[in-house]
């Protein structure tokens, strides 16, 4: 509300705002909430959302890691995708390595930790890429993420024989994929369903290659 008790407006429309949240149900990892909000026309509405119980203030819920694997010796340029069974879709999913940001942990540290746990590879965060907090599925949940680029030196002896350090219950398959225009075709031949961000990345590579040829 403004100082005179009226709702703020932009261009003749009210500024939409959330007024309150009501907890509906909760499990160990997820909460179902109902948001009471006001839309641009001043109408009071409700919206049901899912929220992580691990959510922290001013910190993204999770990190998505894009590993860039390089070998000068072998002239190699690759990335990593992981495949694991996802019960909500009753299928295997193809994804970039990812994971939750722990309490008192930076997104960069979380990314390096998750990459090591899921794939066994060690790398360095590429700070030349600016980090932004991004929404995942804003019509369904309030989950936010950071994308973190990690450079992995395949010529480093530490990465010669990577070994996974998976948590109990995880069964992740690691696949190294060349960063070429054929990346999308590799995903298309997989039995797993590609997560949208991974497929968008592959499409972007293909579009970039096509546009450069014109």
C-alpha positions, 0 to 999 in steps of 0.5 A: 500500500502507498502512504495514502492507503491506496494500492500502487499502480503502474500505467493505470494498473495495480502492481500485483502483490502477494498478501499472505501464505497458508501452509496446507501440507508438509513432508520432509522435503516439500510443502504445499502452500496457498498464496493469497495475492492481488492481481493487476485489476485489484482482484483477490485471488489464490494460487497453490504452490509447492515449496522446498522445506530447505529453502533459505532466504536470499540463497538459490535452492539449487545449482545446475552445473555445466561442466566444460571438459577440456584436454589439450593433449587429446584436443577434447572439448566435452560436457557431462550429462547424468542419467537417473530414474525420476519417480515423478515422470516414471522414467529416466531423465537426462540432466546436467549435474545438479544439487541443493545448496546446503546451509551456510554454503555458497552456490559455487561451493555447492556446484563443485561439491555436487560435481565431485559427488555425482561424477568424480570430476574436480574443476574450477568455477568459471567466474567469467560467466555472471551468476543470476538467480533463475526460476524453474517452474514459476507456475508450480513452485518457488524454486530458484537456481543458479547455473554454474560453469565449471572448467574441468582439466582432463589432463589433470591427473586428479581427473584421470580415473574419476570415481563417484561419491553418491549419496545413499539412494542415488544411482547416477550414470555419467555420460561424457558428450562432445560439445558439437552440433550433434549434441541434440541428436545424442540426447534424442537417441537416449532412452531417458527424457531430457530435462528442458534446460539440457535440451535447450542448451543443445538446441542453442549450440545447434542454432549457434552453429547454423547461424555462424554458417550463414 
